[in-house]
Amino acid sequence: METHALFHATLNEACPNGRLRGLAESLRAITEVYRCWSCAATDGAGRDVAGEHRRMLDAALAGDADCAVAELTAHIQRTTDALLAPRAVAAPVREQQRMAKQRSVTAGDRPGTPVGAE
């Protein structure tokens, strides 16, 4: 098992509720592809995943469930943000392309339609 997955599986093992533990493991498996995509999208730039894990571990070992939940939530959100960041950058470009196409169609520049034949 990969180190990252093993870390999260080990944290989950502390959960006394087997059903909740199973749900967490299932969600983790389902979202693994997105985690891989987020790593590929950012190449880890600007992230201290080891530090994020250390803070989660410290909170868990201290028995501070609220802090552990907050750290895990922030960890998941950073992964989500890394995955969505390339889409946010591309959105203005797509909007400009859509608007240019719309202007072109409005001006009568439709493929296969002679100019002035609208």
GUMAR-285265 format. One record per residue: residue in three letters; residue number from 0; chain; x, y, z of N, C-alpha, C in turn. Coordinates in steps of 0.2 Angstrom, whole numbers, plus 5000, padded with zeros to 4 digits. Each point is the difference from the previous one (the first is absolute). Layout:
BEGIN
REC, ala, NUM, A, X, Y, Z, X, Y, Z, X, Y, Z $
...
//
This chain:
BEGIN
REC, met, 0, A, 5004, 4994, 5000, 4996, 5006, 5000, 5004, 5006, 5000 $
REC, glu, 1, A, 4999, 5005, 4996, 5003, 5006, 5000, 5001, 5004, 5007 $
REC, thr, 2, A, 5005, 5003, 5001, 5001, 5004, 5007, 4994, 5004, 5001 $
REC, his, 3, A, 4998, 5004, 4996, 4994, 5005, 5001, 4994, 4996, 5002 $
REC, ala, 4, A, 4998, 4995, 4996, 4994, 4996, 5001, 5001, 4997, 5007 $
REC, leu, 5, A, 5006, 4997, 5002, 5001, 4997, 5006, 4999, 5004, 5006 $
REC, phe, 6, A, 5003, 5007, 4999, 4999, 5005, 5005, 4993, 5001, 5002 $
REC, his, 7, A, 4996, 5001, 4995, 4992, 5001, 5001, 4997, 4994, 5003 $
REC, ala, 8, A, 5002, 4994, 4997, 4997, 4994, 5003, 5001, 4999, 5007 $
REC, thr, 9, A, 5006, 5001, 5002, 5002, 5000, 5007, 4996, 5004, 5004 $
REC, leu, 10, A, 4999, 5006, 4998, 4996, 5005, 5004, 4993, 4998, 5001 $
REC, asn, 11, A, 4998, 4997, 4994, 4993, 4997, 5000, 4999, 4994, 5005 $
REC, glu, 12, A, 5005, 4996, 5001, 5000, 4995, 5005, 4998, 5001, 5007 $
REC, ala, 13, A, 5002, 5007, 5002, 4998, 5002, 5007, 4993, 5001, 5001 $
REC, cys, 14, A, 4996, 5000, 4994, 4993, 5001, 5001, 4996, 4994, 5003 $
REC, pro, 15, A, 4997, 5001, 5006, 4997, 4994, 5003, 4993, 4997, 4996 $
REC, asn, 16, A, 4998, 5004, 4996, 4993, 4999, 4996, 5002, 4996, 4993 $
REC, gly, 17, A, 4999, 4994, 5000, 5002, 4996, 4994, 4996, 5002, 4994 $
REC, arg, 18, A, 4994, 5002, 5001, 4996, 5002, 4994, 5003, 5007, 4997 $
REC, leu, 19, A, 5002, 5005, 5005, 5002, 5006, 4998, 5007, 4999, 4997 $
REC, arg, 20, A, 5004, 4996, 5003, 5007, 4998, 4997, 4999, 4998, 4993 $
REC, gly, 21, A, 4996, 4995, 4999, 4999, 4997, 4993, 4998, 5006, 4995 $
REC, leu, 22, A, 4995, 5004, 5002, 4998, 5006, 4996, 5006, 5004, 4998 $
REC, ala, 23, A, 5004, 5002, 5005, 5006, 5004, 4999, 5005, 4996, 4995 $
REC, glu, 24, A, 5001, 4994, 5001, 5004, 4996, 4995, 4997, 5000, 4993 $
REC, ser, 25, A, 4994, 4999, 5000, 4997, 5000, 4993, 5000, 5007, 4997 $
REC, leu, 26, A, 4999, 5005, 5003, 5001, 5007, 4997, 5007, 5001, 4998 $
REC, arg, 27, A, 5004, 4998, 5004, 5008, 5001, 4999, 5001, 4997, 4993 $
REC, ala, 28, A, 4998, 4993, 4999, 5002, 4997, 4994, 4996, 5003, 4994 $
REC, ile, 29, A, 4994, 5002, 5001, 4997, 5003, 4994, 5003, 5007, 4998 $
REC, thr, 30, A, 5003, 5004, 5005, 5003, 5006, 4998, 5007, 5000, 4999 $
REC, glu, 31, A, 5003, 4994, 5000, 5007, 4999, 4999, 5002, 5003, 4993 $
REC, val, 32, A, 4996, 4999, 4995, 5002, 5002, 4993, 5001, 5008, 5000 $
REC, tyr, 33, A, 4995, 5003, 5004, 5000, 5007, 5000, 5007, 5003, 5003 $
REC, arg, 34, A, 5002, 4996, 5006, 5006, 5002, 5003, 5006, 5000, 4995 $
REC, cys, 35, A, 5000, 4994, 4997, 5005, 4999, 4995, 5000, 5006, 4995 $
REC, trp, 36, A, 4994, 5002, 4997, 5000, 5005, 4995, 5002, 5007, 5003 $
REC, ser, 37, A, 4998, 5001, 5007, 5002, 5006, 5003, 5008, 5001, 5001 $
REC, cys, 38, A, 5003, 4994, 5001, 5007, 5000, 5000, 5004, 5001, 4994 $
REC, ala, 39, A, 4997, 4997, 4994, 5002, 5002, 4994, 4999, 5007, 4997 $
REC, ala, 40, A, 4994, 5003, 5002, 4999, 5006, 4998, 5004, 5006, 5003 $
REC, thr, 41, A, 5003, 4999, 5006, 5004, 5005, 5004, 5007, 4998, 5001 $
REC, asp, 42, A, 5001, 4993, 4999, 5007, 4998, 5001, 5002, 5001, 5007 $
REC, gly, 43, A, 4995, 5001, 5005, 5002, 5001, 5007, 5002, 5007, 5001 $
REC, ala, 44, A, 5000, 5004, 4995, 5002, 5007, 5001, 4996, 5004, 5006 $
REC, gly, 45, A, 5004, 5003, 5004, 4996, 5004, 5006, 4997, 4996, 5005 $
REC, arg, 46, A, 5001, 4993, 5000, 4997, 4996, 5005, 5005, 4997, 5004 $
REC, asp, 47, A, 4998, 4999, 5007, 5005, 4996, 5005, 4995, 4995, 5002 $
REC, val, 48, A, 4999, 4995, 4996, 4996, 4994, 5002, 5003, 4996, 5006 $
REC, ala, 49, A, 5006, 5000, 5001, 5003, 4997, 5006, 4998, 5004, 5006 $
REC, gly, 50, A, 5001, 5006, 4999, 4998, 5005, 5006, 4992, 4999, 5002 $
REC, glu, 51, A, 4996, 4999, 4994, 4993, 4999, 5001, 4999, 4994, 5004 $
REC, his, 52, A, 5003, 4995, 4998, 5000, 4993, 5003, 5002, 5000, 5008 $
REC, arg, 53, A, 5006, 5004, 5001, 5003, 5001, 5006, 4994, 5003, 5005 $
REC, arg, 54, A, 4997, 5005, 4998, 4995, 5004, 5004, 4994, 4995, 5001 $
REC, met, 55, A, 4998, 4996, 4995, 4995, 4995, 5002, 5002, 4995, 5005 $
REC, leu, 56, A, 5006, 4998, 4999, 5002, 4994, 5004, 5001, 5003, 5008 $
REC, asp, 57, A, 5003, 5006, 5000, 5001, 5003, 5007, 4993, 5001, 5003 $
REC, ala, 58, A, 4995, 5002, 4997, 4993, 5001, 5003, 4997, 4994, 5002 $
REC, ala, 59, A, 5001, 4995, 4995, 4997, 4993, 5002, 5004, 4997, 5006 $
REC, leu, 60, A, 5007, 5000, 5000, 5003, 4998, 5006, 4999, 5003, 5007 $
REC, ala, 61, A, 4998, 5007, 4999, 4998, 5004, 5006, 4993, 4999, 5002 $
REC, gly, 62, A, 4996, 4996, 4996, 4993, 4999, 5001, 4996, 5006, 4999 $
REC, asp, 63, A, 5002, 5004, 4996, 4996, 5006, 4999, 4996, 4999, 4993 $
REC, ala, 64, A, 4995, 4997, 5001, 4996, 4999, 4994, 4998, 5006, 4996 $
REC, asp, 65, A, 4998, 5005, 5003, 4998, 5006, 4997, 5005, 5003, 4995 $
REC, cys, 66, A, 5006, 5000, 5003, 5006, 5002, 4996, 5002, 4995, 4995 $
REC, ala, 67, A, 4999, 4994, 5001, 5002, 4995, 4995, 4995, 5001, 4994 $
REC, val, 68, A, 4993, 5001, 5002, 4995, 5000, 4995, 5002, 5007, 4996 $
REC, ala, 69, A, 5001, 5005, 5003, 5002, 5007, 4996, 5006, 4999, 4996 $
REC, glu, 70, A, 5005, 4996, 5002, 5006, 4999, 4996, 4998, 4996, 4994 $
REC, leu, 71, A, 4997, 4994, 5001, 4998, 4996, 4995, 4995, 5004, 4994 $
REC, thr, 72, A, 4996, 5004, 5003, 4995, 5004, 4996, 5005, 5004, 4995 $
REC, ala, 73, A, 5004, 5004, 5003, 5005, 5004, 4997, 5004, 4997, 4995 $
REC, his, 74, A, 5002, 4994, 5001, 5004, 4995, 4996, 4996, 4998, 4994 $
REC, ile, 75, A, 4994, 4998, 5001, 4996, 4999, 4994, 4998, 5006, 4996 $
REC, gln, 76, A, 4999, 5005, 5003, 4998, 5007, 4996, 5006, 5002, 4996 $
REC, arg, 77, A, 5006, 4999, 5003, 5006, 5002, 4996, 5001, 4995, 4994 $
REC, thr, 78, A, 4998, 4994, 5000, 5001, 4995, 4995, 4994, 5002, 4995 $
REC, thr, 79, A, 4994, 5002, 5002, 4995, 5002, 4995, 5002, 5007, 4997 $
REC, asp, 80, A, 5003, 5004, 5003, 5002, 5007, 4997, 5005, 4998, 4995 $
REC, ala, 81, A, 5005, 4996, 5001, 5005, 4998, 4996, 4997, 4997, 4993 $
REC, leu, 82, A, 4995, 4996, 5001, 4997, 4997, 4994, 4996, 5005, 4996 $
REC, leu, 83, A, 4997, 5005, 5003, 4995, 5004, 4997, 5004, 5006, 4997 $
REC, ala, 84, A, 5006, 5002, 5003, 5004, 5006, 4998, 5001, 5000, 4992 $
REC, pro, 85, A, 5002, 4995, 4997, 5001, 5001, 4993, 4994, 5001, 4996 $
REC, arg, 86, A, 4994, 4998, 5002, 4993, 5002, 4997, 4999, 5007, 5001 $
REC, ala, 87, A, 5001, 5003, 5006, 4999, 5007, 5002, 5004, 5004, 4995 $
REC, val, 88, A, 5006, 4998, 4999, 5005, 5004, 4995, 4997, 5000, 4993 $
REC, ala, 89, A, 4998, 4994, 4998, 4997, 4999, 4993, 4993, 5003, 4999 $
REC, ala, 90, A, 4997, 5001, 5005, 4993, 5003, 4999, 4999, 5007, 4997 $
REC, pro, 91, A, 5005, 5005, 5001, 4999, 5006, 4996, 5002, 4999, 4993 $
REC, val, 92, A, 5004, 4995, 4998, 5002, 4999, 4994, 4994, 4997, 4996 $
REC, arg, 93, A, 4997, 4995, 5003, 4994, 4997, 4997, 4995, 5005, 4999 $
REC, glu, 94, A, 4999, 5005, 5005, 4995, 5005, 4999, 5001, 5005, 4994 $
REC, gln, 95, A, 5007, 5001, 5000, 5002, 5005, 4994, 4998, 4996, 4993 $
REC, gln, 96, A, 5002, 4994, 5000, 4999, 4996, 4994, 4992, 5000, 4998 $
REC, arg, 97, A, 4996, 4999, 5005, 4993, 4999, 4999, 4997, 5007, 4998 $
REC, met, 98, A, 5003, 5005, 5003, 4997, 5007, 4998, 5002, 5002, 4993 $
REC, ala, 99, A, 5007, 4998, 4998, 5002, 5001, 4993, 4996, 4996, 4995 $
REC, lys, 100, A, 4998, 4994, 5002, 4996, 4996, 4995, 4993, 5003, 5000 $
REC, gln, 101, A, 4997, 5002, 5005, 4994, 5003, 5000, 5000, 5007, 4996 $
REC, arg, 102, A, 5005, 5004, 5001, 5000, 5006, 4996, 5001, 4998, 4992 $
REC, ser, 103, A, 5004, 4995, 4999, 5000, 4998, 4993, 4994, 4998, 4997 $
REC, val, 104, A, 4996, 4996, 5004, 4993, 4998, 4997, 4996, 5005, 5000 $
REC, thr, 105, A, 5000, 5005, 5005, 4996, 5006, 4999, 5001, 5004, 4994 $
REC, ala, 106, A, 5006, 5001, 4999, 5002, 5004, 4994, 4999, 4996, 4993 $
REC, gly, 107, A, 4997, 4994, 5000, 4998, 4997, 4994, 5006, 4995, 4998 $
REC, asp, 108, A, 5005, 4999, 5003, 5006, 4996, 4998, 4999, 4993, 5002 $
REC, arg, 109, A, 4994, 4997, 4998, 4998, 4993, 5001, 5004, 4996, 4994 $
REC, pro, 110, A, 5002, 4994, 5003, 5003, 4996, 4995, 4995, 4998, 4994 $
REC, gly, 111, A, 5002, 5000, 4994, 4996, 4998, 4995, 4994, 5005, 4998 $
REC, thr, 112, A, 5000, 5006, 5003, 4995, 5005, 4998, 5004, 5006, 4997 $
REC, pro, 113, A, 4999, 5002, 4994, 5003, 5005, 4996, 4998, 5007, 5004 $
REC, val, 114, A, 5005, 5004, 5001, 4999, 5006, 5003, 4995, 5004, 4996 $
REC, gly, 115, A, 4995, 5003, 5004, 4995, 5004, 4998, 4994, 4995, 4998 $
REC, ala, 116, A, 5000, 4994, 5001, 4994, 4995, 4998, 4996, 4999, 5006 $
REC, glu, 117, A, 5001, 5003, 5006, 4996, 4999, 5006, 4993, 5000, 4999 $
//
